[in-house]
Amino acid sequence: MTPQYLRLALGVLEQAGPITLWLGGGGANKLYFNGEEVAHDAAYRGFGYDRTVALVSGQKGPNRVLVKSCTTSGSFSFALRV
């Protein structure tokens, strides 16, 4: 198992408010928002969209998302919708 990582910024929010994050993939995934784990899925299976959802509180200014994804076979892939 080889973990793969992707970090991206949501951008700068003009005001604080709720954000829904939808995560899908084919391997085990962990989703972090502003340094805090907000969702995880430990199952290994075929790729699927929107397997895990997290409702987070976006802060005014920059917000960070980190996805940790691990696959045992096949190609590495995941999908994140904001």
N, C-alpha and C positions, 0 to 999 in steps of 0.2 A: 504494500500500500504506500503510495506516494502522495502526500498532501500537496495541493496546489492552492495558491493564494491569489486573491485579487483585492485590491483596495481602490476605492473610488470615492470621490467627494460628491455629495448631493448638491453642492453649490451653497450659495449664501442665501439664507431665508431672511426676508425683510421683517417677518414677525414669527414668533413661536406658534406652533400648532401641531395637531396630530398628523402623522404620516403612516401609511400602511405599506409594508414591505412584503412582497410575495417571492418566495424562493423555491426553485425547483432544480432537480438534477438527477443524476443516475447513481450517485454514491452518497456517502455520509457527508452531511453539511453542517456547518455552524455559521450563524449570522450574528455579527456584532454591530452595535450602533453606538457611536461615540464611546468606544472602549468597553461597553457592557454587552455580554452575551444576551441576546433577546430571543433566539430560537435555535433549535438543533433538530436534526433528523439523522438517526444512527443507522438506518436501513440501507442496504446495498441492493439495488434493483435497476430495471431499465429506466431510461430518462423519462421524466414527467414534469410538466410545468406546474407551478403553484402548489407544491406539496406541503409547504410550510408557510404560515403567515404570522407577521408580528405587527402589532400596533405600537408605535413609538411616539415619543414627544419630541418633535423637532425644536431645536433651540434657535433663537434669533442669531444670525451669523452662520458660520460654517458648521456643517455636520458631516461626520465620517461614517462610512459603511465598510466593513471588512467581511468577506466571505472566505471561509476555510472549507475546502472541498477535497474529498479523498475518494479515489476510485480503485477498484481491484482488477478490473478488466475493461477493455474497450477504451474509447477515447474520452478524454477529460472534457466535461461540459457542465454548465449550469446556467440557469436563467434567473435574473432578478428584475422584478417590476416594482416601480415606486409609484 
